[in-house]
Amino acid sequence: MLTDAQLLGAAQRFGTPLYVYDAAELDAALARVRNAFADARVFYAMKANPNLTLLRRLRSAGVGFECVSAGELARAVKVGAGGGEVLVNGPAKSAEEYAEGARLGATFVVDRAEEVQLLPPRSRALVRVNPALKVSTHDHLATGAASSKFGVTLLEAPQVLEALRNAGHQALGLHVHIGSAIRDAGDFAAAFSRLTELKEAVGPLEVLDVGGGWSLDADLDGIARQARQAAATFGAQLWVEPGRYLVAGAGVLLTGVVGRKHTGRDFVLIDAGMSELIRPMLYGAEHPVRALWQRGEAATYDLAGPACESGDVLARDVPLPMPQPGDVLALGEAGAYGAAMSSTYLTRPRPAEVLWDGDWQVIRRRENAETIWAAEL
Ligand code: LLP
């Protein structure tokens, strides 16, 4: 964990808003995953944070990639991943994604029966099953509910595996991913046990891919135990696809205090907002806030960004000791889906990203107006 002094130093040197990552935290998260899921193959869901430097680091630790777009496939190729290390997933894959996945020899995650016909000849494939379960996370983050767009039903799954084999594909096994930021190990247990109900219908499988979705404080050992049991039911190798768990805790968003304002509420105005971190607005996500200064008694404030939208509030009721312009705040658990989902709304340059690994390394330069409009005519 980076110290306040280190974070302040980074803010001074690189400016705010700034995404800061700690290599040691990333390595530690991977070690925890490897420890809990001992024999599993790990495919990092790069949507959580696709920075090439982070991808290179994970790849050199033997991690593969779960990709959901041609752009993500290009990133996997860019960091030297081969087909055996790449999963091509997504509910509406494009012709380009099928072609590029085939060129690489990647494994496809089939999301609907029609894909059996769309896959390139002799593809390696998993069938994504929708276990039709309600799970304890924000509605937008739940992907295994009957009403969600993902996967095939438990009833369809054996037929899709059969259809894959009949069409000359390599049907490796089943895939399930029930959502993101899930705390309750019981949700995973319920999903995995639904899958094992398919044992008689599908017989032994090479692979059981149980996705990701673990919140930072989830009981990893408990989830792993259930996953291993489910894989053993099929005699399958276990595959996992963590995104958030690997990178969330390794990153903070540093933001500078611009001023204070009192309306019907007490606000601290900050230089980061919905364009830099959309998760509070989109999912009601709560990122822990750390003040990098000490000064007298704390009062509570809402942290409001620079956007001309009332929803542009990154945290509410945060106790802060007399914030003043130039003070710096660290928003935690921002390594996943922070920079990845940042935008240039309001022609605001996306922040720089820096990595601490014994010294500072800029791993993404700050944008500017010219880089933002570079593709416009
Ligand atoms: N595998 C599949 C098939 C997925 O769809 C996802 C995430 C993952 C793995 C990784 O899930 P994770 O371990 O990161 O929870 N933008 C949202 C998260 C969306 C996740 C989408 N799929 C957020 O900011 O929380």
Boltz pocket constraint, residues with backbone or C-beta under 6 A from the ligand:
constraints:
  - pocket:
      binder: B
      contacts: [[A, 45], [A, 47], [A, 48], [A, 66], [A, 89], [A, 141], [A, 177], [A, 179], [A, 180], [A, 181], [A, 211], [A, 212], [A, 213], [A, 214], [A, 241], [A, 242], [A, 243], [A, 244], [A, 245], [A, 279], [A, 283], [A, 336], [A, 337], [A, 341]]
      max_distance: 6.0
